[in-house]
Amino acid sequence: MSQSHESPVALVTGASKRLGAAIARRLHSDGYRLILHFNGSSAQAQALAEELNQRKANSAVYLGQDLSQLAQLASFADKAAAVFGRVDVLINNAAVFYPTPMADFSLADAEQTLAVNALAPVLLAQALTPKLNQSSAASIVNLIDIHAEKPLYQHVLYSMAKAALASATLSMAQELSPRIRVNGVAPGAILWPEQSSQEAQEQVLENIPLKRCGEPNDIADTVSFLVVQAQYINGQIINVDGGRSAMGYQGA
C-alpha cells in the first residue's frame, strides 16, 4: 500500500496495549496512518505512537477518550477525523472485562459495560460514517468474543454486551453497504485475564483442539485480512479461537 501523504487512516480504539497495540502495529505495517485511542493508558499510547513515528514520521497520533461517556463520542469522532482529514477504517477494539455475578453487579457496572462494549462502537461508527463514505475502501471491524455465542459464567453483562455487538455488526453491514464493509473478529483465549488461575487456564486448554493459547498477532492478522484483502467479505464474524467454538467450551 502507498506510503504517501494520501495513505489511508485507521482509528483503533483501545490501541495502547494488548490486542489493540498488535492491531495498530499490523495496520501500520500495511501502510495505514494510525489514530491510537486510549482511556487510562496514556503513557503506553504515547510510547506506541513514538514507536510508529520512528518507523514513518507523522504517521501516528494518540487521542484520549472515556468511551463510557456516550454523549462525548460525536465530538471525539470529529477530533479523530480532523487529525489527518480522513478516516478510512474503524477498529472497535476497546472493551471492559470483569466478572459480574448476577447477585453482585451494580447499575454502574451495567451502564459501563454496555456503554463501552456495545453502544460506543455503534455510536462511533454512526459519527464517522460521513468520513468513511468518502473512502474508496472503507471498513469497520468490531472485536467481539466467542462468548457472544456461549456466555461466560458470571460475566452476564460482558457476554450480553458482546452479543449485542455481534448483532449490531450484522445490522451495520446491511445499512452501511455498499460504501462501508462491516465485519467482526471473535477472539478466543488469546491473552489470559490478569486474574486467571493456572487451574482455569488448564481447563480452557483442554477445550481447544490446538491445545494452546493464541497470540495477539493471530487477531491482528485476521483484522488485517478483513481490512486489506477481503474486499468481498461483509457482514461476517470470524472466530479466532484454535477450534474451541467447534467443540463447546467452559472457562474464560
Backbone bond lengths (Angstrom), bond angles and torsions (degrees), N, CA, C in turn:
res aa  C-N    CA-C-N  psi(-1)  N-CA   C-N-CA  omega(-1)  CA-C   N-CA-C  phi
1 M - - - 1.469 - - 1.523 109.51 -
2 S 1.294 117.39 146.29 1.460 121.81 -177.33 1.519 112.08 -59.44
3 Q 1.325 116.49 143.09 1.453 122.10 176.21 1.536 110.64 -107.33
4 S 1.320 116.82 24.82 1.448 120.85 -179.40 1.514 109.86 -77.34
5 H 1.355 114.75 -179.92 1.460 119.48 177.50 1.519 111.25 -65.52
6 E 1.311 117.13 -13.25 1.451 120.65 177.60 1.524 111.92 -94.58
7 S 1.312 117.43 14.27 1.460 119.83 177.04 1.522 109.81 -57.21
8 P 1.326 117.36 141.19 1.454 120.28 -178.52 1.526 111.63 -66.45
9 V 1.312 114.46 164.92 1.467 121.89 -172.67 1.521 109.98 -123.33
10 A 1.324 115.17 134.16 1.469 121.20 176.43 1.519 109.74 -119.77
11 L 1.309 116.01 132.97 1.464 123.02 170.53 1.517 107.66 -99.77
12 V 1.334 116.46 120.68 1.461 122.12 178.95 1.519 108.08 -115.07
13 T 1.319 117.47 118.05 1.457 119.48 176.88 1.530 109.73 -83.65
14 G 1.326 114.49 149.61 1.457 119.04 -177.18 1.517 111.68 60.59
15 A 1.332 116.35 43.00 1.466 120.95 -168.36 1.518 114.06 -91.10
16 S 1.320 118.93 -3.30 1.460 119.13 -168.71 1.516 114.09 -78.57
17 K 1.343 118.25 -19.87 1.463 119.29 -176.71 1.519 110.27 -158.01
18 R 1.329 115.46 175.49 1.447 124.29 175.64 1.536 111.08 51.83
19 L 1.320 118.13 -132.78 1.460 120.42 -174.64 1.524 112.24 -63.04
20 G 1.311 116.43 -38.78 1.461 119.28 -178.30 1.510 112.58 -61.19
21 A 1.325 117.26 -41.33 1.462 120.48 178.84 1.520 111.02 -66.28
22 A 1.336 117.16 -39.33 1.469 120.18 178.39 1.525 110.57 -63.91
23 I 1.330 116.55 -41.74 1.465 120.31 178.23 1.528 110.43 -63.76
24 A 1.331 116.35 -43.66 1.469 119.91 -179.59 1.525 110.97 -61.47
25 R 1.316 116.70 -45.10 1.472 119.52 179.37 1.527 111.37 -61.57
26 R 1.327 116.09 -40.45 1.461 118.93 -178.44 1.521 111.46 -67.67
27 L 1.322 117.52 -44.91 1.457 119.50 179.54 1.524 110.86 -65.67
28 H 1.322 117.02 -34.78 1.462 120.37 176.42 1.528 109.83 -62.36
29 S 1.329 116.76 -41.80 1.471 119.74 177.95 1.521 111.23 -67.83
30 D 1.330 116.92 -23.55 1.460 121.05 175.93 1.529 112.67 -78.71
31 G 1.332 116.83 -6.78 1.462 119.86 177.30 1.506 115.21 107.85
32 Y 1.309 117.89 7.38 1.466 121.08 -179.63 1.524 111.27 -87.12
33 R 1.313 114.99 143.59 1.454 120.20 163.37 1.526 107.01 -81.20
34 L 1.335 116.10 149.10 1.456 119.86 -169.92 1.527 112.64 -121.19
35 I 1.316 114.45 135.74 1.462 122.23 165.13 1.522 105.70 -107.89
36 L 1.321 116.16 112.90 1.456 122.60 -173.84 1.526 109.31 -97.80
37 H 1.318 116.52 107.18 1.459 119.75 176.95 1.517 110.33 -81.43
38 F 1.317 116.10 143.51 1.461 121.58 172.50 1.518 108.58 -143.51
39 N 1.316 116.05 163.64 1.461 120.78 171.46 1.528 108.88 -116.35
40 G 1.333 117.36 -76.65 1.456 119.18 -177.27 1.511 114.95 -99.43
41 S 1.310 118.13 3.73 1.470 121.64 -172.19 1.526 110.96 -114.10
42 S 1.322 116.25 57.64 1.464 119.58 -175.35 1.526 112.50 -66.33
43 A 1.339 117.68 -37.90 1.459 119.98 -178.78 1.524 110.78 -63.76
44 Q 1.340 116.55 -43.25 1.470 119.78 178.56 1.524 111.01 -65.89
45 A 1.338 116.82 -40.30 1.469 120.06 179.33 1.521 110.80 -63.84
46 Q 1.329 116.80 -42.33 1.462 120.21 178.27 1.523 111.00 -62.78
47 A 1.336 115.81 -43.11 1.470 119.55 -179.82 1.524 111.46 -62.80
48 L 1.342 116.67 -40.95 1.458 119.92 179.30 1.524 110.59 -66.51
49 A 1.327 117.38 -42.38 1.469 120.23 178.14 1.523 110.62 -60.38
50 E 1.330 116.63 -42.55 1.460 120.08 178.91 1.527 110.96 -63.99
51 E 1.327 116.63 -40.35 1.467 120.90 177.24 1.530 111.01 -59.49
52 L 1.324 116.34 -47.74 1.461 120.10 -177.91 1.526 111.14 -68.65
53 N 1.317 117.49 -36.59 1.455 120.36 -179.78 1.529 112.27 -71.51
54 Q 1.320 117.15 -23.79 1.456 119.73 172.86 1.528 111.06 -68.76
55 R 1.324 115.59 -32.20 1.466 119.40 177.72 1.518 110.95 -75.18
56 K 1.322 116.81 -39.80 1.466 121.63 176.69 1.517 107.51 -147.94
57 A 1.296 117.65 120.34 1.454 122.18 -174.78 1.524 111.56 -61.08
58 N 1.320 114.69 142.13 1.466 122.26 173.79 1.520 113.00 57.02
59 S 1.330 115.92 37.07 1.471 119.77 -178.50 1.512 113.74 -110.01
60 A 1.332 117.35 -1.28 1.462 119.21 -177.65 1.522 110.60 -150.83
61 V 1.321 114.97 138.91 1.467 122.21 173.25 1.517 107.87 -133.68
62 Y 1.329 116.59 162.70 1.459 120.26 177.46 1.524 109.41 -125.82
63 L 1.323 115.03 138.90 1.461 121.92 -177.83 1.521 109.35 -132.68
64 G 1.310 116.92 134.23 1.456 121.69 -179.97 1.516 112.77 -96.05
65 Q 1.329 115.26 144.70 1.466 120.89 175.61 1.517 109.47 -167.96
66 D 1.324 116.11 132.49 1.459 121.56 171.19 1.528 107.16 -81.20
67 L 1.322 116.91 110.05 1.459 120.45 -175.07 1.521 113.39 -72.29
68 S 1.321 117.23 -11.27 1.470 118.49 175.89 1.524 111.48 -76.14
69 Q 1.326 117.00 -13.74 1.466 121.57 177.46 1.523 108.16 -87.95
70 L 1.308 115.15 80.05 1.465 120.81 -169.02 1.523 113.19 -61.79
71 A 1.320 117.50 -33.61 1.467 120.38 -178.27 1.520 111.95 -67.68
72 Q 1.323 118.17 -16.21 1.463 121.70 -178.62 1.529 113.25 -93.21
73 L 1.327 117.50 -5.48 1.463 119.28 -169.91 1.521 113.47 -72.28
74 A 1.313 117.87 -31.97 1.466 118.96 177.14 1.526 110.27 -64.07
75 S 1.337 116.40 -41.08 1.452 120.33 177.43 1.528 111.23 -65.98
76 F 1.337 116.92 -40.00 1.459 120.04 177.13 1.529 110.78 -62.50
77 A 1.316 116.96 -41.86 1.464 120.71 178.48 1.520 110.75 -61.44
78 D 1.325 117.52 -40.76 1.463 120.69 177.53 1.529 111.26 -62.04
79 K 1.349 115.90 -42.54 1.466 119.44 178.80 1.530 110.46 -63.52
80 A 1.315 116.20 -42.67 1.467 119.90 179.97 1.525 110.66 -62.66
81 A 1.323 116.76 -44.46 1.468 120.41 -178.23 1.522 111.75 -66.33
82 A 1.328 116.59 -27.80 1.469 120.06 -177.61 1.530 112.72 -77.59
83 V 1.330 117.92 -18.37 1.470 121.01 -175.42 1.521 111.13 -58.63
84 F 1.326 116.54 -53.85 1.460 121.40 -179.78 1.529 112.48 -112.32
85 G 1.341 116.29 -1.13 1.453 119.99 179.99 1.520 114.24 83.56
86 R 1.318 117.17 4.70 1.460 120.57 -179.18 1.530 108.95 -161.11
87 V 1.313 115.65 157.42 1.471 122.95 168.39 1.521 106.31 -140.08
88 D 1.316 115.75 122.51 1.459 121.32 -178.98 1.526 112.80 -104.45
89 V 1.314 115.58 -26.14 1.463 120.80 -174.50 1.521 109.03 -139.76
90 L 1.324 115.34 136.24 1.464 122.55 173.79 1.522 108.39 -119.90
91 I 1.325 116.26 122.00 1.459 121.81 175.38 1.522 107.70 -110.71
92 N 1.316 117.01 108.31 1.463 122.17 179.15 1.524 108.95 -88.34
93 N 1.332 115.05 88.83 1.463 121.19 -176.18 1.524 113.14 -105.07
94 A 1.320 118.25 -30.34 1.464 121.18 -173.45 1.526 111.28 -58.68
95 A 1.333 115.31 141.12 1.466 120.30 179.83 1.521 109.26 -158.80
96 V 1.318 115.08 157.79 1.460 121.51 168.31 1.520 107.63 -111.47
97 F 1.331 115.99 142.52 1.464 121.24 -175.38 1.517 108.89 -144.89
98 Y 1.319 115.58 114.08 1.458 121.20 174.51 1.533 107.64 -161.73
99 P 1.341 117.08 156.37 1.475 119.46 -177.94 1.523 111.41 -63.99
100 T 1.332 115.32 141.53 1.465 121.13 174.56 1.523 108.29 -137.94
101 P 1.345 118.11 74.18 1.461 120.54 177.93 1.528 110.89 -57.02
102 M 1.300 116.37 147.03 1.461 120.92 -177.13 1.526 112.33 -54.44
103 A 1.317 117.24 -35.81 1.463 120.50 -175.61 1.522 113.01 -76.99
104 D 1.319 117.35 -14.80 1.462 119.19 -167.56 1.521 116.11 -121.03
105 F 1.334 119.54 -22.49 1.464 117.26 -170.68 1.526 111.29 -70.23
106 S 1.325 114.66 150.99 1.459 121.98 -177.73 1.521 110.93 -103.51
107 L 1.319 115.41 169.16 1.460 120.10 174.52 1.519 110.43 -61.94
108 A 1.328 116.92 -37.16 1.468 120.19 177.73 1.522 110.95 -62.37
109 D 1.343 117.24 -40.37 1.468 120.21 175.98 1.524 110.71 -59.20
110 A 1.333 115.89 -45.31 1.460 120.53 -178.40 1.523 111.02 -63.50
111 E 1.313 116.33 -45.24 1.461 119.78 -178.53 1.520 111.50 -63.55
112 Q 1.340 116.99 -43.82 1.465 119.70 -178.95 1.527 111.48 -66.59
113 T 1.328 117.04 -47.37 1.458 120.40 -175.55 1.525 111.43 -64.75
114 L 1.316 116.65 -44.98 1.463 119.02 -179.74 1.527 111.57 -69.91
115 A 1.322 116.66 -35.34 1.463 119.17 179.31 1.521 111.17 -65.19
116 V 1.327 117.04 -52.92 1.463 120.62 -174.32 1.523 111.59 -71.84
117 N 1.327 117.17 -43.34 1.466 120.73 -170.74 1.518 114.29 -86.70
118 A 1.325 118.11 -21.07 1.465 119.45 -175.90 1.527 113.29 -125.21
119 L 1.322 117.20 -50.38 1.463 119.11 -173.60 1.526 112.96 -78.28
120 A 1.327 117.79 -41.18 1.470 119.59 -178.04 1.531 112.41 -58.49
121 P 1.330 119.95 -44.50 1.475 118.29 178.22 1.527 113.31 -58.64
122 V 1.321 116.53 -38.55 1.463 119.91 -179.35 1.524 110.70 -70.72
123 L 1.330 116.31 -42.68 1.461 119.57 -179.25 1.531 111.71 -67.96
124 L 1.327 117.81 -36.53 1.464 119.51 175.63 1.524 110.86 -65.88
125 A 1.315 115.99 -41.41 1.467 119.09 177.23 1.526 110.75 -61.67
126 Q 1.315 116.46 -42.55 1.465 120.47 178.68 1.529 110.95 -61.02
127 A 1.337 116.12 -46.57 1.458 120.16 -176.54 1.524 112.37 -68.09
128 L 1.326 116.97 -31.22 1.463 120.79 -176.76 1.523 113.65 -93.37
129 T 1.314 117.64 -4.50 1.465 120.14 -178.57 1.524 113.32 -54.39
130 P 1.338 120.44 -42.71 1.470 118.26 179.03 1.528 113.16 -59.26
131 K 1.330 117.37 -39.80 1.470 120.25 177.50 1.525 111.03 -70.91
132 L 1.320 116.71 -44.02 1.464 120.07 179.85 1.519 111.32 -60.96
133 N 1.316 116.86 -36.27 1.466 120.54 179.89 1.523 112.99 -64.06
134 Q 1.333 117.13 -18.48 1.457 120.53 178.82 1.528 112.68 -84.31
135 S 1.327 116.13 -9.69 1.460 120.59 -178.28 1.519 110.96 -86.61
136 S 1.323 115.66 149.28 1.464 119.98 176.94 1.533 111.67 -85.07
137 A 1.332 117.25 -8.47 1.474 120.56 -179.02 1.521 109.88 -145.72
138 A 1.327 115.28 54.05 1.462 119.95 -176.42 1.521 110.99 -74.41
139 S 1.322 114.72 143.43 1.459 119.72 -177.50 1.516 109.76 -152.64
140 I 1.322 115.38 142.64 1.464 123.18 171.02 1.516 107.46 -122.26
141 V 1.324 116.44 131.81 1.457 120.90 173.98 1.523 107.90 -124.59
142 N 1.314 115.78 122.38 1.457 122.30 177.74 1.523 109.62 -99.24
143 L 1.326 116.34 128.37 1.457 120.97 174.65 1.526 107.69 -84.40
144 I 1.321 115.31 114.60 1.459 120.72 -174.86 1.527 107.29 -104.83
145 D 1.300 119.96 -125.17 1.460 123.55 179.62 1.518 106.31 179.26
146 I 1.332 116.70 145.90 1.462 118.08 176.41 1.524 111.58 -63.57
147 H 1.337 116.80 -19.80 1.466 119.56 178.95 1.522 112.72 -78.38
148 A 1.313 118.02 -0.50 1.459 119.93 168.74 1.521 110.30 -66.46
149 E 1.337 116.49 -29.78 1.466 121.77 178.09 1.515 112.87 -87.45
150 K 1.317 116.00 -44.70 1.468 121.48 -177.38 1.518 107.26 -126.43
151 P 1.330 116.82 99.76 1.468 121.04 -169.10 1.524 113.42 -57.92
152 L 1.323 114.04 146.91 1.457 122.61 178.78 1.524 109.51 -83.86
153 Y 1.309 116.52 132.79 1.465 123.06 -178.62 1.535 110.85 -55.97
154 Q 1.312 115.79 131.86 1.469 124.71 178.69 1.530 112.82 63.30
155 H 1.316 116.30 23.60 1.472 121.78 174.16 1.527 109.02 -130.01
156 V 1.323 116.27 50.38 1.461 120.22 -174.02 1.528 111.38 -59.79
157 L 1.330 117.92 -42.22 1.459 120.13 -176.72 1.531 111.67 -69.60
158 Y 1.323 116.24 -44.42 1.465 120.06 178.79 1.528 110.75 -61.54
159 S 1.329 116.31 -48.16 1.462 120.09 -178.46 1.524 111.09 -63.32
160 M 1.323 116.92 -41.63 1.460 121.31 178.94 1.530 110.87 -63.35
161 A 1.337 116.69 -43.51 1.465 120.08 -178.81 1.523 111.36 -65.35
162 K 1.329 117.03 -41.17 1.462 119.54 179.81 1.532 111.14 -69.39
163 A 1.332 117.14 -33.68 1.463 119.49 174.36 1.525 110.68 -64.15
164 A 1.321 115.99 -39.00 1.465 120.02 176.90 1.521 110.78 -63.61
165 L 1.328 116.87 -40.72 1.460 120.08 179.34 1.524 111.37 -66.59
166 A 1.322 116.28 -36.06 1.467 119.34 176.52 1.528 110.46 -61.35
167 S 1.318 116.26 -44.63 1.463 120.09 178.19 1.524 111.12 -64.81
168 A 1.330 116.23 -41.59 1.461 119.96 179.40 1.522 111.31 -63.06
169 T 1.327 116.81 -34.45 1.458 120.55 178.64 1.525 110.70 -58.84
170 L 1.317 116.33 -44.72 1.466 119.91 179.67 1.525 111.57 -69.02
171 S 1.334 116.14 -38.41 1.465 119.19 178.43 1.526 111.32 -64.76
172 M 1.336 116.17 -44.22 1.461 119.65 179.83 1.519 111.64 -65.15
173 A 1.340 116.55 -35.78 1.463 119.58 178.77 1.517 110.97 -60.92
174 Q 1.327 116.97 -34.28 1.462 120.28 177.20 1.533 111.41 -72.80
175 E 1.332 115.72 -48.87 1.459 119.81 -170.87 1.527 113.78 -75.58
176 L 1.318 117.37 -32.96 1.457 120.02 -174.10 1.523 113.63 -90.52
177 S 1.314 117.03 -9.18 1.468 120.46 174.27 1.533 108.95 -67.93
178 P 1.345 118.89 153.39 1.464 126.52 6.01 1.521 114.56 -93.62
179 R 1.332 118.04 -0.65 1.463 119.59 -173.45 1.530 112.52 -79.97
180 I 1.334 117.50 -29.68 1.463 120.96 -173.45 1.524 109.16 -126.37
181 R 1.323 116.39 124.17 1.462 120.59 173.07 1.528 109.45 -88.29
182 V 1.321 116.43 140.81 1.467 121.28 -179.65 1.523 108.98 -130.21
183 N 1.313 115.55 123.81 1.458 121.64 179.15 1.521 110.05 -138.08
184 G 1.317 115.63 172.64 1.451 120.74 179.05 1.517 111.44 -132.92
185 V 1.320 115.33 154.34 1.459 122.92 172.32 1.520 107.06 -123.79
186 A 1.326 116.14 127.31 1.462 121.40 -178.01 1.524 109.33 -111.99
187 P 1.329 117.77 97.96 1.462 119.59 179.47 1.528 112.05 -71.08
188 G 1.318 114.45 150.04 1.452 120.98 167.54 1.516 108.32 -97.31
189 A 1.320 116.70 -135.48 1.468 121.20 179.04 1.525 108.59 -78.08
190 I 1.320 116.62 102.08 1.461 121.45 -178.64 1.531 109.50 -109.11
191 L 1.291 117.11 -59.58 1.460 122.32 173.32 1.522 107.41 -121.37
192 W 1.303 117.77 129.21 1.461 120.37 -177.97 1.522 110.48 -63.38
193 P 1.328 117.36 138.33 1.469 119.31 171.36 1.525 110.20 -57.44
194 E 1.324 116.17 147.51 1.462 120.11 -176.63 1.522 112.08 -59.16
195 Q 1.338 117.34 -29.63 1.455 120.86 -177.70 1.528 112.53 -90.34
196 S 1.324 118.09 5.42 1.460 121.37 -174.97 1.522 111.39 -73.88
197 S 1.343 116.79 130.90 1.455 122.46 179.13 1.527 110.79 -86.70
198 Q 1.336 116.17 162.60 1.454 121.09 177.19 1.519 110.66 -60.12
199 E 1.320 116.53 -39.96 1.463 120.80 179.62 1.529 110.87 -63.00
200 A 1.318 116.32 -43.94 1.469 119.96 179.19 1.522 111.26 -63.71
201 Q 1.327 116.89 -39.93 1.455 120.47 179.15 1.527 111.16 -63.83
202 E 1.312 116.40 -42.42 1.460 119.91 179.33 1.521 111.23 -63.86
203 Q 1.335 116.83 -37.02 1.459 120.50 178.31 1.521 111.05 -64.00
204 V 1.331 116.01 -41.16 1.460 120.35 178.71 1.527 110.46 -64.10
205 L 1.326 116.87 -46.69 1.458 120.95 -177.50 1.518 112.57 -61.46
206 E 1.326 117.10 -29.88 1.465 120.39 177.14 1.515 111.66 -61.95
207 N 1.339 116.97 -26.31 1.457 121.79 -176.59 1.524 113.43 -100.73
208 I 1.332 118.27 10.31 1.454 122.36 177.53 1.522 108.69 -109.93
209 P 1.320 118.76 115.75 1.467 120.14 -179.20 1.521 113.97 -53.88
210 L 1.333 118.02 -34.63 1.462 119.73 179.88 1.525 113.28 -79.36
211 K 1.350 116.73 -7.66 1.464 123.04 173.34 1.527 113.85 58.78
212 R 1.295 115.90 34.92 1.456 119.77 175.27 1.515 109.96 -156.40
213 C 1.307 114.46 159.63 1.450 121.44 172.85 1.529 109.30 -77.36
214 G 1.306 116.91 148.68 1.452 120.31 176.57 1.515 111.98 -78.55
215 E 1.333 115.89 172.73 1.455 123.43 179.61 1.534 109.49 -113.94
216 P 1.331 117.60 151.41 1.463 119.65 177.36 1.525 113.41 -51.54
217 N 1.337 117.35 -35.13 1.461 119.08 -179.70 1.525 112.71 -68.02
218 D 1.340 118.01 -21.30 1.461 119.51 174.13 1.528 110.37 -62.89
219 I 1.324 116.34 -38.36 1.465 121.04 176.94 1.519 110.32 -74.67
220 A 1.325 116.60 -44.50 1.466 120.20 -179.33 1.523 111.40 -59.80
221 D 1.327 116.76 -40.48 1.465 120.34 179.16 1.528 111.16 -63.82
222 T 1.319 116.48 -38.74 1.462 120.12 -179.53 1.523 110.84 -68.96
223 V 1.322 116.22 -42.21 1.464 119.99 176.66 1.524 110.20 -61.11
224 S 1.322 116.59 -45.56 1.460 120.67 178.46 1.525 111.25 -58.72
225 F 1.318 116.78 -43.84 1.464 120.62 178.01 1.526 111.06 -57.65
226 L 1.324 116.92 -46.94 1.466 120.07 -178.49 1.520 111.90 -66.04
227 V 1.318 116.96 -36.32 1.460 120.52 -176.70 1.527 111.78 -79.00
228 V 1.320 116.39 -45.94 1.466 120.72 -168.51 1.525 112.73 -93.26
229 Q 1.318 117.10 -44.03 1.455 119.93 -169.52 1.528 114.24 -101.41
230 A 1.308 117.50 -37.79 1.469 121.03 -165.74 1.526 111.48 -87.67
231 Q 1.310 116.28 66.00 1.457 120.69 -172.99 1.527 114.24 -71.79
232 Y 1.334 117.62 -9.65 1.462 119.93 176.81 1.532 111.74 -113.85
233 I 1.320 116.80 13.98 1.468 120.66 175.01 1.518 108.35 -101.29
234 N 1.317 115.88 124.24 1.460 122.15 -177.80 1.527 108.27 -149.22
235 G 1.326 116.35 138.04 1.454 120.74 177.01 1.519 113.83 72.67
236 Q 1.328 117.52 30.43 1.455 121.77 -179.41 1.529 110.68 -118.43
237 I 1.321 115.31 149.21 1.465 122.14 175.33 1.521 106.97 -121.79
238 I 1.325 115.94 118.81 1.460 121.68 -176.42 1.520 109.67 -101.19
239 N 1.322 116.58 120.35 1.459 120.90 174.28 1.521 109.48 -78.76
240 V 1.319 116.10 128.98 1.466 122.21 177.23 1.518 106.09 -121.03
241 D 1.324 115.40 86.98 1.469 119.68 -166.85 1.522 114.27 -144.81
242 G 1.330 117.43 16.40 1.451 119.70 178.92 1.514 114.46 67.44
243 G 1.329 117.37 17.90 1.456 121.88 -179.32 1.506 114.66 91.54
244 R 1.335 116.76 4.73 1.470 119.92 -176.04 1.519 112.95 -61.38
245 S 1.326 117.06 -40.32 1.460 119.97 -177.31 1.520 112.06 -69.91
246 A 1.324 116.85 -15.10 1.465 119.99 176.87 1.527 111.71 -78.32
247 M 1.335 116.43 -15.25 1.454 121.12 -174.08 1.516 114.44 -107.61
248 G 1.329 117.63 -22.57 1.454 119.58 -163.69 1.513 107.24 88.46
249 Y 1.332 117.78 149.42 1.448 118.94 -171.54 1.518 111.26 -157.17
250 Q 1.329 113.67 162.69 1.450 122.68 174.30 1.520 107.87 -134.52
251 G 1.323 116.74 160.59 1.460 120.56 176.10 1.507 112.71 87.83
252 A 1.339 116.07 177.49 1.469 121.18 -173.71 1.520 111.88 -75.59
